[in-house]
Amino acid sequence: MMNFDYFDFASLIIATLAFLYSYISNTKSYELKTLYRNEVFQWYSETISVLMMLKIELEKNAQLLNRDLVAKLSAQIEIGRFYFPNIDKGDGFGNEKPIAYQGYRNVVLDFLVYSYEIYQREDAKEHLKILSKLQRYFSSYVFTVLNPKDYLKETHKLTSMNFSKNHSLEDLLEDEAFFFDELANARII
């Protein structure tokens, strides 16, 4: 009978340690994922800001595009190689190039490179629609990598906190119609 109690106690200790290990390793994995996501998001934020500033300048004055912003876009492309490295398809493409440039460029960077090439052109203003599409595809592809919907679910699972309400403007209009009627009457919206 005494041996049975020791086995029960040992089983309880092992189960507790396994649970703690699982929790700690999941938490550590989540922390590492969060750090990486934050780095990529910081790079994305800086890059999208440069794209937006270039677009606004181009819309205002096509002849005096800020060369510092164009250079910043080029630098963001180079930094982006660390987050979205070239793809090795096993066919030796680009093997004669330095290692960071071997293989096929990641599509996320292609959107930026094509934008950069357009901003270098004298007729860049004629390509505003293409620049907008490239920017939207860039944002969309980074969105799929960062996957905010799954990240919010995982955060909720680990913290029991909600950081997004899944409400659209239409939902708000249904809930707060009287408020928006007042804003409309006051000619604010």
C-alpha positions in Angstrom: 0.0 0.0 0.0 2.8 2.4 0.8 4.5 1.8 -2.6 1.2 2.6 -4.3 1.2 6.0 -2.6 4.7 6.8 -3.7 3.8 5.9 -7.3 0.8 8.2 -7.1 2.9 11.0 -5.7 5.6 10.4 -8.3 3.0 10.4 -11.1 1.5 13.6 -9.8 5.0 15.3 -9.7 5.8 14.1 -13.2 2.4 15.3 -14.5 2.9 18.7 -12.8 6.4 19.0 -14.2 5.1 18.1 -17.7 2.4 20.7 -17.5 4.8 23.4 -16.3 7.3 22.5 -19.1 4.5 22.6 -21.7 3.3 25.9 -20.4 6.8 27.5 -20.2 7.8 26.2 -23.6 4.5 27.4 -25.2 5.0 30.8 -23.5 8.6 31.0 -24.7 7.6 30.0 -28.2 4.9 32.7 -28.1 7.4 35.3 -26.9 9.9 34.4 -29.7 7.1 34.6 -32.3 5.9 37.9 -30.9 9.5 39.4 -31.0 9.8 38.3 -34.6 6.4 39.6 -35.6 7.2 42.9 -33.9 10.5 43.2 -35.9 8.7 42.4 -39.2 5.9 44.8 -38.4 8.4 47.6 -37.5 10.1 47.1 -40.9 6.7 47.0 -42.6 5.6 50.2 -40.8 8.7 52.1 -41.9 8.4 50.8 -45.4 4.7 51.6 -45.8 5.3 55.1 -44.5 8.0 55.7 -47.1 5.7 54.4 -49.8 2.9 56.7 -48.7 5.1 59.7 -48.5 6.5 59.0 -51.9 3.0 58.6 -53.3 1.8 61.9 -51.7 4.9 63.8 -53.0 4.3 62.3 -56.5 0.7 63.4 -56.5 1.7 66.9 -55.4 4.7 67.4 -57.7 6.1 64.8 -60.0 9.3 66.7 -60.8 10.6 67.2 -57.3 10.4 63.7 -55.8 12.4 63.5 -52.5 15.5 61.5 -53.4 16.1 60.8 -49.7 12.7 58.9 -49.6 13.6 57.0 -52.7 16.9 56.1 -51.1 15.1 55.1 -47.9 12.9 52.8 -50.0 16.0 51.2 -51.4 17.4 50.7 -47.9 14.1 49.1 -46.7 14.3 46.6 -49.6 17.8 45.6 -48.5 16.7 45.3 -44.9 13.7 43.3 -46.0 16.0 40.6 -47.4 16.6 39.5 -43.8 12.9 38.9 -43.3 12.0 37.7 -46.8 15.1 36.0 -48.2 15.5 34.9 -51.7 14.0 31.6 -52.6 16.2 28.7 -53.6 14.3 26.5 -56.1 17.3 24.2 -56.5 18.0 25.2 -60.1 21.1 27.2 -59.3 19.5 30.5 -60.4 21.7 33.4 -59.3 24.5 31.2 -57.8 27.1 33.6 -59.2 25.7 36.4 -57.1 26.5 37.2 -53.4 24.6 34.9 -51.1 21.8 37.4 -50.2 21.0 37.8 -53.8 21.1 34.1 -54.9 17.9 32.5 -56.0 14.5 34.2 -56.7 13.5 37.3 -55.0 10.6 36.9 -52.6 7.4 38.4 -54.0 7.1 40.7 -51.0 10.3 42.4 -52.0 9.3 42.3 -55.7 6.4 44.7 -55.0 8.9 47.1 -53.4 11.5 46.7 -56.1 8.9 47.4 -58.8 7.7 50.5 -56.9 11.3 51.7 -56.5 11.9 51.3 -60.3 8.7 53.3 -61.0 9.7 56.1 -58.6 13.0 56.3 -60.4 11.3 57.1 -63.7 10.5 60.6 -65.0 7.0 59.5 -65.9 6.3 58.0 -62.5 3.2 60.1 -62.0 1.6 58.3 -64.9 1.8 55.1 -62.9 0.0 56.0 -59.7 -2.6 53.3 -60.2 0.1 50.6 -60.5 1.9 52.1 -57.5 -1.3 51.8 -55.5 -1.8 48.2 -56.5 1.8 47.3 -55.7 1.4 48.9 -52.2 -1.9 47.0 -51.6 -0.3 43.7 -52.6 2.7 44.4 -50.5 0.5 45.1 -47.5 -1.6 42.0 -48.2 1.3 39.7 -48.5 2.9 41.0 -45.2 -0.6 40.6 -43.7 -0.6 36.9 -44.6 2.8 36.4 -43.1 1.9 38.3 -39.8 -1.5 36.6 -39.8 -3.1 39.0 -37.3 -6.3 37.0 -37.0 -4.6 33.8 -35.8 -2.2 35.9 -33.7 -5.1 37.5 -31.9 -6.7 34.1 -31.3 -3.5 32.8 -29.9 -3.1 35.8 -27.7 -6.6 35.4 -26.4 -6.0 31.7 -25.7 -2.8 32.5 -23.7 -4.0 35.7 -21.9 -7.8 35.5 -22.0 -7.7 39.1 -23.4 -9.5 40.4 -26.5 -7.7 43.0 -28.5 -10.1 43.3 -31.3 -13.9 43.4 -31.3 -14.7 42.2 -34.8 -17.0 45.1 -35.4 -17.4 46.9 -38.7 -18.8 50.4 -39.3 -22.1 48.8 -40.3 -22.3 47.1 -36.9 -21.6 50.4 -35.2 -24.2 52.2 -37.3 -26.8 49.7 -36.3 -26.0 50.0 -32.6 -25.4 53.7 -32.5 -27.7 55.0 -35.3 -29.0 57.9 -33.2 -25.5 59.2 -32.6 -24.6 59.2 -36.3 -27.9 60.8 -37.2 -26.9 63.7 -34.9 -23.5 63.9 -36.5 -25.1 64.0 -39.9 -27.5 66.7 -38.8 -24.6 68.7 -37.5 -22.9 68.2 -41.0 -19.9 66.6 -39.4 -20.1 63.4 -41.5 
